[in-house]
């Protein structure tokens, strides 16, 4: 039973069929928004960063939003396995006995990042010679930039209506992608991809927080940009590499919790709005198989709604989430075995042209 599904865009598919899946061919790794969903691939990420990519030497651009940024910041530390483990444990141990208030979420997020990215790790991340860390937040002018909940609701409603219109690209006129990265990473991205802001040890944590600051549930981040910064997933829920990368840079590895990509947060409400294969030519998408999900007591990947579903039953939620992370370690081992044996090619499927 395969615990993971492996799909590739047309160019990546041909290359892997010819050469196999080689760590030295990876030029970028992307990480998506998804909160607790990441726990289902935490073990896969540990295998990839801790052992597989560690055997190669090329520079690799990493780009993520929300929990995708959290995990890639962990992966860029000297001991990525230990850092990813800290992230998983800290995420699982969140508790909200008084409800999901903005203040409580901010406090828990601080605890998660303090455990995942201690002060000494900031230098490791920014000075990593191999992994060029980058993340994105969304600049929100107008109503969506307000800290008053009723005005935010109106801003969200207006944005949702614009998403429904035939001129949905107008959304970019109202929301702007802010990319936090080094100069080395910036030159690997399209100049028009967004507004670039250089990372420093002082701005690293606020930038990562901004990347995951979900409207209505969390405070926006001030001081890094003239506008309020909120969740990068508003524009890059599952970041699409062709929107960002300047040119073909080798394979784009995409460990993901779903076998498809949904470009923007609002798109998840419209099942037909999935990213098509013609925009993912160099992408290698690795995700939990249906067999993996069926084997879990939870029966699916975790998600944020579990905090409400198991309200005042934190011990039960934590137990279920720990099972998911432990099984994801098995997924990671299975991936390494398949790569090393060459069986990975037999598992490869082309990304569907229509989704």
N, C-alpha and C positions, 0 to 999 in steps of 0.2 A: 504494500500500500504506500503510495507516494503521499507524503505529508505536505508537499508543495506543488504548485503549478508554475511552469516556466514558459513564458511567451516572449516573442521577440518581434520587433518591427522588421520590415523587409530587408534592409541592409544588414542589420544585426543578425537576422536569421541566416542569411547566406554565409556570413562570416563564420558563425558558429558551426554551421553544417560543414564548412570547409576545414576549419582550424580547431574546433572544439571551443569550449568556454575557458579562456585563459585570463588569469588575473592581470597580466601585463597589458592586456588590450583595453582595460577599463580606463576611461578618461574622466568620467564624472559619476557621482553618486547623488541621487535625489531622494528627499524625504518629504512625505506628505503630512498635512494636517490630519488629525483624527483622534486626538486625546487618548483614551484608554485602548483604542483599537491597536495602538502600537505594541501593546503587551503580547499580542499574538505573533509578532515577528521579532521580539526582543532577542530570542536565542539565535535566530537567523542572522541578525545584525552582529551579534557577538562572534559568530563563526566567520562572517565575512570580514569584519575589521580586525578581529583578534588573530585569525590564522590565515585566511585565504589571501586577502589583499596584502597582508604583512609579508608575503613571500615575493612581492613585486617591488619595483623601485620608482616607478614613474610618479610625477605629480598628478594629483586627482582633485578636481574641483568638487566641492560638496555644497549643495544648496537645499535648504529646507524651510518650511514654515511651521509654526506652532510646535507640536511634539516632534515633527521632523527636524526642526532646528535644535530642539533639546537633545535629541539622540545624536545628531551629527556633531554637536559640541562635545558630547561625551566621547564619541568615537575619535575625535582629534586629540585626545589626551594620551599621555605616554602609555598608560595601561587602559586601553579602550574597553576590555572585558570588565574590569573592575568598575569603571565609570558607568557603563551601561547597566551593570547589576545594581549600582546605587540608584540610578534613575528608576529602574523597575520597582525596586523595593520602596523607594520614597513615594512613587506614584500610587502603588497599591495601598500604602498605609495612610493615605489621606482620609480624614474623617470630618464630617460636617454635622455635629450633633444639634446645632441650632439652625440648620438649613443652609442652602447654597447662596449666602449673601456675598456681595462683592468684597466686603472686608475679609470674610472668612476665606474666600478663594485666594485673595491676594496674600494672606498669611500663609496658606498652604503652598502656594506657588513659590514664595520666598524660601520655605523650608526645602522644597524639592530641588530648587536650583542651588541653594547653599550646600546641599549634600552632593549634588551631581557635579557642580562646578565650584569647588572651594577656591579661595583666593589664589592659591599656588597654581591652579589649573589654567587660569586665564592666560598666563604666559605660555603654557604648553600649547594651548589652542591657537593663539595668534602667531606663535613662532614655529608651528609645525611645518617642516620643510616639504612634507608629502601631501597632506590634506589641506587644501585651501578652503577654509570654512567661510560660508556666506549664508545669510538668511534674509528674509524679507518681511516687512510690515506694510500696512496700508495707511496712507495719509488720508484723513477724513475731514474735509472742510464742512462747514455748514452744520446742519442739525445732527448729523451722525458724529460730529466731533464734540458735541455737548456732553457734559457729565450728568445732565438731568435726564432721568430715565424716560419721561414722556417725550422729550424732544428726540432722544435716541430712537424710540419706537417709531416716531414719524419719519426720521431719517432712514431707518431700515425699510419702512413701508414704501417710501419713495424710491429707494434703490431697487426694491423688489419689482415695482411697477416698471422701472426703466429696463430691467432684465427681461420683462415680458414683451417689450416693444420690438419691432423689426430693427430699430436702430440701437440695439442693445450695446453696441460698441461705444455709445455715448457714456456708458458707465465709466470709462477711463477718463472722461472729462471731469468726473466728480470724485473719483477715487484714484489715487496715484500709488504705484508700487515704489517702495523705498527699499533699496538693496544695501545691506550692511556687509562690507567685505574689505579685503585688502586690495592694494593696487594690483598685485599679482593675479588675484581673482577677477578684478574688474576688466582687465584686458581680454579675458576669455569670454566675456559676455557682450551681447549686442549693446551698442551705445544708447539705443532708444528703449532698452528694456525697462528703464525706470530712472529714478534719481539715486545716484550712488553716494553713500556716506561711508567714510573710512572708519573702521573699527579700531578701538583702543581698549586697553584693559579696563578703563573707567566706563566705557560705553557698552561693553560686551553683554553684561547681564541685562541692562535696560533694553538693549536691542532684542535680545532673546525673549524677554517678557513682552515687548511690543508685538513680536511675531505671533504670540499666542493669546493676545488680549481680546477675547471674544466680546463683541458688543453686548450690552445689557447685563451680562454676567460679570464683567470685569471692568476695572478702571482703565481708561486709555492712558498712554504714556506721553508725557509732556517733556519738552526740553531737547529732544533729539532732532526736531524738525519744527518749522513754524506751525504746522497743523498737528492736531491730536493723532497719535499713531494707534492703530488697532490691528486686529488679527490679520496676518498676511494671507490667511485662507480666504478672505473676502474676494481677492483676485486670483490667488493661487492655492485653492483648496487642495488639489493634487497638482503641484506645479508641472507645467508642460515644458520639457527641455527646449523644444524648438522656439518657444517664446523668449528664451533667455540666452542660450549659447550662441556665440558669434559664428562658429563654424563647426564642422565635424571634428570631434576631438577623441575619437574612439568610441567604444561602447559606453552607453549611459546605463549604469546599473540602477535598478529601481526596486528595492525590497519594499513591498507594499502589502497592505492587509486586504485588498480587493483585487480581483483579476481584471480591473478596468480603472480608468482615470476619469474623474469628474473635475473639470477645470476650476470652477468657481463655487464658492459656498452656496450661492443661490441656485446653482445648477442641480444640486442634489435633490431638489424638489421636483425636477422634471426628468423622469427616467430615460427619456430619449436623448438627453444632452450628455453624452459620453464622448470622450476624446477619440477620434477615429485614427486608425493605424497609419494613415498617410502623414500624420503629424508626429509619428513616433518611430521613424525609420531606424534610429540607432539605439532604441530603448530595449533593454532586457528586463522584463517585468517578472518578479518572483513574488508569489503570494501563497497564502495558505490554501490547500486544496479543500474541496468540499468534504473529502474523507477526514481531513484533520478536524474541521469544524464539527462534523457529525460525531467524532470520537470524544469530544469535550462534554463534560457534565453540563456546562453552560449551553452547549449546542450551537455556538456561534462565537465570533470574536467579541471581546468586551466592548462596551461603549459608555459614553458619559451618562446616559440615562440610567445606568446601573446604580448610580449614587441615589437616585430617587426610588428606583425599583427595590433596592435593599436598604431603604432608609431605616435607621435604628437596628439594622442587621449587618453591621460592618464586618463582624467576624465571618459571616457566611459569604459576603461579597469578596473579602480578602482571600478566603479559602479557594473560591472559584477562580479568582484572578491568578492566584499562585499556581493553580493547576495549569492554566493556559501558558504561563511563562515557562513552567517546567517542560511542558510538551513542546514549546517552541524551541527549547534546547535540543530536543530530539530532531526537530526539523532542520536545525542548523547542522547537526551531525550528518543527517541524511544528505543534505546539500553537499557537504564536503566530500562524502563518500562518492557521490555521483560525479562530481568534478574530477576527483582523483582517478576514478576507475574509467572515465570516459563515457559512462552511461548517461551523462547529462544530455548528450546529443539525442538519445532516444526519447528523452522526456520533453524535448523542445517542441513547441507548437508556434505557428505564426499568429501574431495578433490579428484578430478578425478585422476585415476591412470595414464591416459595419457592426456596431454594438448597440 
